[in-house]
Amino acid sequence: MNKNDLFNQMDELEKKSQAFHQELGSMKQQIKALLEENKRLTIENQQLRKVLKRETGAHTGTPQPRKQTPAPIAVNAAAAAPSRAQQAELPLALPIDQAAAVGEGHDNLARLYHEGFHICNVYYGHLRTEGDCLFCLSFLNK
């Protein structure tokens, strides 16, 4: 075996190991995506079970507490926009409904964080796998 053959074998081995590394990385990404989807589906399943339990309780006659749903948002911007006369009458401070909506948004983000998802701008929507995220916690404490 000469030096050229040895070098060619090492080069071929290096190419195979790089291909293996790339394949391993792509499999890791697929597993991560599957775990995130599994977590999302598990949460959705739990929510649907709660709704089913509440609905079947309503049919059997036992009252179940229902969460209040927010009013739908108008899609047509022209219909939703107030006229100039109405704008002059609008107060400068936020109405109570809008102030409650701001608190509701914070509550929704806190709920998402406690369900195991990132709410920070760095990893938003990704599953938290390594405990608490300092970015998310600093966002919640603002």
C-alpha positions as CSV (number, residue, x, y, z in Angstrom):
1,M,0.0,0.0,0.0
2,N,1.5,3.3,-1.0
3,K,1.0,6.8,0.5
4,N,-1.4,7.8,-2.2
5,D,-3.8,4.9,-1.4
6,L,-3.6,5.7,2.3
7,F,-4.4,9.3,1.7
8,N,-7.3,8.4,-0.6
9,Q,-8.8,6.1,2.0
10,M,-8.5,8.8,4.7
11,D,-10.2,11.3,2.4
12,E,-13.0,8.8,1.7
13,L,-13.4,8.1,5.4
14,E,-13.6,11.8,6.1
15,K,-16.3,12.3,3.5
16,K,-18.3,9.4,4.9
17,S,-18.1,10.8,8.4
18,Q,-19.2,14.3,7.2
19,A,-22.2,12.7,5.4
20,F,-23.0,10.7,8.6
21,H,-22.8,13.9,10.7
22,Q,-25.1,15.8,8.3
23,E,-27.6,12.9,8.4
24,L,-27.4,12.8,12.2
25,G,-28.1,16.5,12.4
26,S,-31.1,16.3,10.1
27,M,-32.5,13.4,12.1
28,K,-32.0,15.4,15.3
29,Q,-34.0,18.3,13.8
30,Q,-36.8,15.9,12.7
31,I,-36.9,14.4,16.3
32,K,-37.1,17.9,17.7
33,A,-40.0,18.8,15.4
34,L,-41.8,15.6,16.2
35,L,-41.4,16.3,20.0
36,E,-42.8,19.8,19.6
37,E,-45.7,18.5,17.5
38,N,-46.4,15.8,20.1
39,K,-46.4,18.4,22.9
40,R,-48.7,20.7,21.0
41,L,-51.1,17.8,20.2
42,T,-51.1,16.6,23.8
43,I,-52.1,20.1,25.0
44,E,-54.7,20.3,22.3
45,N,-56.0,16.9,23.3
46,Q,-56.3,18.0,26.9
47,Q,-58.2,21.1,25.9
48,L,-60.6,19.1,23.7
49,R,-61.2,16.7,26.6
50,K,-62.1,19.6,28.8
51,V,-64.5,21.0,26.2
52,L,-66.0,17.5,25.7
53,K,-66.4,17.1,29.5
54,R,-68.0,20.5,29.8
55,E,-70.3,19.8,26.9
56,T,-71.4,16.4,28.1
57,G,-71.9,17.9,31.5
58,A,-74.2,20.5,29.9
59,H,-76.3,17.7,28.2
60,T,-76.7,15.7,31.4
61,G,-77.9,18.8,33.3
62,T,-75.0,19.4,35.6
63,P,-73.8,23.0,35.1
64,Q,-70.2,23.4,34.2
65,P,-68.4,26.7,34.4
66,R,-67.7,28.2,31.0
67,K,-65.0,30.6,30.2
68,Q,-66.1,33.9,28.7
69,T,-64.9,34.3,25.2
70,P,-63.8,37.7,23.9
71,A,-66.0,39.6,21.4
72,P,-65.0,39.0,17.8
73,I,-62.8,41.6,16.1
74,A,-64.3,43.4,13.1
75,V,-62.6,42.4,9.9
76,N,-63.7,45.3,7.8
77,A,-61.5,48.3,8.9
78,A,-63.8,50.9,7.3
79,A,-66.8,49.5,9.4
80,A,-64.7,49.4,12.5
81,A,-63.2,52.9,12.2
82,P,-65.1,55.6,14.1
83,S,-66.2,58.7,12.3
84,R,-64.5,62.1,13.0
85,A,-67.3,63.1,15.3
86,Q,-67.0,59.9,17.3
87,Q,-63.2,60.3,17.4
88,A,-63.6,63.7,19.0
89,E,-65.7,62.2,21.7
90,L,-63.3,59.3,22.5
91,P,-61.3,59.6,25.7
92,L,-57.5,59.6,25.6
93,A,-57.2,56.8,28.2
94,L,-57.7,53.1,27.3
95,P,-61.3,51.9,27.9
96,I,-61.7,49.2,30.5
97,D,-62.2,46.5,27.9
98,Q,-58.9,47.3,26.1
99,A,-57.0,47.5,29.4
100,A,-58.4,44.1,30.3
101,A,-57.4,42.8,26.9
102,V,-53.8,43.9,27.6
103,G,-53.8,41.9,30.8
104,E,-55.4,39.0,29.0
105,G,-52.6,38.9,26.5
106,H,-50.0,38.8,29.3
107,D,-52.0,36.0,31.0
108,N,-52.0,34.1,27.7
109,L,-48.2,34.4,27.3
110,A,-47.8,33.3,31.0
111,R,-50.0,30.3,30.3
112,L,-48.0,29.4,27.2
113,Y,-44.8,29.7,29.1
114,H,-46.1,27.4,31.9
115,E,-47.3,24.9,29.3
116,G,-43.6,24.5,28.2
117,F,-43.2,26.9,25.3
118,H,-40.9,29.8,24.8
119,I,-42.4,33.3,24.7
120,C,-39.2,35.3,24.2
121,N,-38.3,36.8,20.8
122,V,-35.3,34.5,20.5
123,Y,-37.1,31.1,20.6
124,Y,-40.8,32.1,20.4
125,G,-43.1,29.0,20.0
126,H,-40.4,26.4,20.5
127,L,-40.7,23.8,23.2
128,R,-38.6,24.5,26.3
129,T,-36.5,21.4,26.9
130,E,-33.9,22.7,29.3
131,G,-36.0,24.2,32.2
132,D,-36.5,27.9,32.6
133,C,-35.5,30.5,29.9
134,L,-34.0,33.7,31.3
135,F,-35.2,35.6,28.2
136,C,-38.8,34.4,28.7
137,L,-38.7,35.2,32.5
138,S,-37.4,38.7,31.9
139,F,-40.2,39.2,29.4
140,L,-42.8,38.0,31.9
141,N,-41.4,40.3,34.6
142,K,-41.7,43.5,32.5
